[in-house]
Amino acid sequence: MSDQISPDHPTAVHIDRAEIVALLRSRGMDERADWVDRELPALVDIRANEALLRMLRIDPAAISGADGRH
């Protein structure tokens, strides 16, 4: 596997943890939001945390910070 950056395979794309927390709270998932706030870094790598985001039913593309500029 190559570490080269390409449009199809960026090395890292991040979203702000606060956006994840806000989304979870808007769904009434306060305990999960608290856990995310405690356990995840301020900028969450969506590739490294893909399974967690899927379990939380969070679509990174729908969150404004998931643009690869972080």
Kinemage of the C-alpha trace (Angstrom):
@kinemage 1
@onewidth
@group {chain A} dominant
@subgroup {mainchain}
@vectorlist {calphas} color= white
{ca met a 1} P 0.000 0.000 0.000
{ca ser a 2} L 1.391 3.389 -0.967
{ca asp a 3} L 1.457 6.469 1.244
{ca gln a 4} L 1.039 8.769 -1.745
{ca ile a 5} L -1.784 11.272 -1.679
{ca ser a 6} L -4.321 10.973 -4.460
{ca pro a 7} L -7.855 12.326 -4.873
{ca asp a 8} L -9.237 8.817 -4.368
{ca his a 9} L -7.046 7.914 -1.379
{ca pro a 10} L -6.112 10.886 0.807
{ca thr a 11} L -3.794 10.005 3.684
{ca ala a 12} L -5.975 11.645 6.321
{ca val a 13} L -9.219 13.553 6.429
{ca his a 14} L -10.331 15.005 9.716
{ca ile a 15} L -13.537 16.265 11.246
{ca asp a 16} L -13.860 18.336 14.363
{ca arg a 17} L -14.782 16.282 17.419
{ca ala a 18} L -17.159 19.078 18.493
{ca glu a 19} L -19.218 18.528 15.332
{ca ile a 20} L -19.573 14.829 16.130
{ca val a 21} L -20.541 15.641 19.718
{ca ala a 22} L -23.117 18.220 18.583
{ca leu a 23} L -24.646 15.766 16.109
{ca leu a 24} L -24.924 13.043 18.748
{ca arg a 25} L -26.479 15.468 21.240
{ca ser a 26} L -29.009 16.588 18.612
{ca arg a 27} L -30.068 12.931 18.385
{ca gly a 28} L -30.451 12.668 22.160
{ca met a 29} L -27.359 10.456 22.436
{ca asp a 30} L -25.818 12.368 25.348
{ca glu a 31} L -23.893 9.457 26.891
{ca arg a 32} L -22.254 8.615 23.577
{ca ala a 33} L -21.525 12.294 22.991
{ca asp a 34} L -19.833 12.475 26.405
{ca trp a 35} L -17.733 9.403 25.560
{ca val a 36} L -16.674 10.855 22.190
{ca asp a 37} L -15.786 14.145 23.886
{ca arg a 38} L -13.585 12.326 26.439
{ca glu a 39} L -11.961 9.713 24.217
{ca leu a 40} L -11.397 11.161 20.756
{ca pro a 41} L -8.866 13.829 19.783
{ca ala a 42} L -9.983 17.348 18.815
{ca leu a 43} L -9.516 16.424 15.148
{ca val a 44} L -10.844 12.958 14.362
{ca asp a 45} L -9.245 11.007 11.509
{ca ile a 46} L -12.233 9.587 9.657
{ca arg a 47} L -10.228 6.795 8.040
{ca ala a 48} L -8.781 5.560 11.331
{ca asn a 49} L -12.191 5.831 13.040
{ca glu a 50} L -14.359 4.640 10.152
{ca ala a 51} L -15.928 1.742 12.061
{ca leu a 52} L -16.757 3.917 15.067
{ca leu a 53} L -18.360 6.586 12.891
{ca arg a 54} L -20.367 3.913 11.077
{ca met a 55} L -21.544 2.465 14.406
{ca leu a 56} L -22.658 5.948 15.479
{ca arg a 57} L -24.388 6.368 12.101
{ca ile a 58} L -22.346 9.447 11.276
{ca asp a 59} L -21.706 10.233 7.630
{ca pro a 60} L -18.435 12.209 7.538
{ca ala a 61} L -19.346 13.651 4.136
{ca ala a 62} L -22.411 15.274 5.700
{ca ile a 63} L -20.300 17.082 8.315
{ca ser a 64} L -18.905 20.387 7.113
{ca gly a 65} L -15.374 19.809 8.447
{ca ala a 66} L -14.781 16.614 6.451
{ca asp a 67} L -13.045 18.320 3.581
{ca gly a 68} L -9.437 17.267 4.053
{ca arg a 69} L -8.170 20.764 4.794
{ca his a 70} L -7.385 20.118 8.467
